[in-house]
Amino acid sequence: MKNRIVYILFAGLLAFAFTSCNKFLDVNDPNPNSATYSTPELILPQATAYVANNFVSYHGHGARLVGYHVNAGGYGGWGDTFTYEYTTASFNGFFNSVYDNILDLEYVISAATDEEGALKPEYVNFYGASKILKAYLYMNLVDLYNDVPYTEGAKGAAFITPKYDDAKEIYKGLVVELDEAIAAIKSQAITNPLASSDVLFGGNMTRWIQFANTIKLKLYVQAF
């Protein structure tokens, strides 16, 4: 009798293991460490912080290139900055990180529009802020590298080898994008939903418009 009970318990455990393991033990479906989607509320704050990180790197490159930082006698390092022998590998870390940053912003811009291309009311300000940050990043890219991918840039797998656009044309295109961002923000009729996700201006959309106009001023000086 005891053996029969043991056999029944053993059989039950086997049945439970085979029927439940796919659902209970399969930790990779979905994989919590590899997200397949997100929301503008989650993406915009980290993308904005990433812009600040790239801002520091960008100005570090500029200080080295124009001579604010110089190589002291007998001090090693700095390589191409000291020798002026620039190659395609020079400063490419900034290039890659900025495009990664722009990809995040493009995700927010895309998520803020519906299938017909119309802005979703709850994401109008997300759209505007992301467009402004995107323009700021592209301006910095052009300032440092001149011609860069723009019309086909930051499009993911759609353009594996994007074309490089003329620097002045990129500046002009950014002015258009900034105008679109400002118009979108001014059209916002509902209570501002951006505040809790805005780590830069705390949801103050007037400050965002001022930021956009400041970028536009610099672009006008350089492109027209």
N, C-alpha and C positions, 0 to 999 in steps of 0.2 A: 504493500500500500504506500509505504514511504517512497519507494523508488518511483512509483507511478506519479506521485505528486511532484517529485523532482523533475521527471520527464515533462510533465505538463507545464511546469514553471519555465523550464528551459526552452520548450517550444514556443511558449508565449513571449519570452524575451527575444527570441530570434525573429518572430513575426513582427514584434514591435520595432526592432532594429531596422528590418528591411522596409517597413512601411513608413517609418518616420524619419529616417536619416536624410532623405532627399530634401525634406522641408526644414527639419530642425537643425541638422548638422551642416548643411550646405551654406557656409558663411560667405561664399563668393557669388551668390546669386540672390539679390544683387550684392555687389561688393561695396561695403560701406566706405572703403578707402579709395574708391575710384568712381567718383560721382559722374553721372551721365547728363545731368541737367542742374540748373540752379535758378536763381531769381535775381532781378535787378536789385532788390533790397540787400542781397548778400554780396553781389559782385561789385557794386559801385563803391562801397567803403574801402575794400581792399585795393581796388583799382586806383582810387584817389591817393591812398597811402603809397602805392607803387609809383605814382607820378612824383611824389615828394622824394622818393629814393632816387629816381632817375634824374631829378633836378640837381641833386648833389653831385652825381656822377658827371652830368653834363658840364656843370661849371668847373668841376675838377679838371676835365679835359681842356676846357677853354683857358684856364689859368696856366696850364702847361704849354699849350700851343702858342699863346701870345707872349709868353715869357714872364708871367707873374711869379712862376716857380722856376728856379734855375738849378742846374746841377752844380753843387759845390765842388771845389777842386779836390780831387782824390776820392770823391764819394761815388761809389758804384751804383748801378741801377738806372732805371728810366729808359734804357734801351733806345728805341727809335726817337723818343722825345729829345734825347741828348745828341743823337747822331743826325737827326732830320732825314733818316732813310725810311720813309713811310712806305708800307706795303698794304696789300688788301687785308692783311691780318691786324693792322693797326686800329685800335679803338673799336673793334667789332663787338666787344662785350656790351657797350652802350647801345649799339645798333640792334642787337638781338633782344635786349631787355626792353627797349622801347616798343618794338613791334609786338612783343608778348603783352605789354601793357595795352597797346592799341587793340589787340584781339579781345581783351576783356571788355573794353569800352564798346567795341562793335557788337559784342554779345548783348549788352544792355540796350544799345540803339535798336537792334533787331527785335529784342523782346518787347520793346516799347511800342511796336507797331503790329497791327493785325495782318491777316493774309492779303488784304487789299491795299496795304500800305498806309492806312490811316492810323493816327496816333491814338493809343489807348488813354483815356482820360486820367487814369490813376498813375500813368507813367510819363506824362508830358514833361515834368520837370527832370525826371531821370534822363530822358532823351536830350533835353537841352544841356544839362550839366555834362553829360557824356560827350556830346558834340564839341563843347568848349574845351574839355580836357584833351580830346582827340586832336583838335586844331593846335593846341599848345604843344603837344608832343611832336606833331609833324613839323611845326615851325622849328623846333629845336633840332630835329633830324636834318632838315634842309640847311639850317645855319651851320651845322658841323660837317655834313657830307656833301652838300650841294644837291645834285640829282639823286632822288631815291624813289622806290616804288610807292605810288600813291593811288592811282586809279585801280590798280590790280594788287595793291599792298594790303596786308592783314586780311586776306580773304580765305585763309585756311587752305584746304585741299583744292579749292577751285582754281587757284593759280600757284602752282608749285614753283615756277620760275617767272615771277612777275616782272613786267617791264619797268624800266626806270623813267620817270617823268621829268620834264624840264623844271628846274627849281622855281623859276618865276611863275610858271603855270600852276605849280602846287600852291604857291602863296595866294594866287588869285582864287583858286578853288577853295582854300581855307576861309577866305573872306566870305564866300557864298555860304559855306557851312556854318560860320559864326552868325550870319544873318538869319539862317534857318533856325538856329538855336535860340536866338533872341526872340524871334517871332513866336516860337513855340512857347517859351516861358511867359511872354506877355499875353498869350491867348489862354493861359491857365485860369479857369473860372472856379474851380473847386478848391476846397481847403488844401493847402500845400502838403503833399504826402512825402516830401523828400527829407524833412528835418531829421528824422531818426537815422537816416542813412548818409547824411551829409557831414563828413568829418572835416570839411574845409571851411564852410561858411554857416554851418548849423541851420541850413534851410532858408537862409536869407537870399532870395532870388534876385534882389536888387544888386547884391554884391556879385552874383554870378554874371549879371548883365554888364556890370562895370568891368569885371575881369575880361569878358569877351571883347568889350570895346577897347581895352588896353592892348590886347593881342592884335586886334584889327589895326590899331594905330601903327604898331610896329610893322605889320605886314604891308600897309600902305607905303610906309617909308622905304621898305626894301623892294617892293615889287612894282611900284608905279612911278 
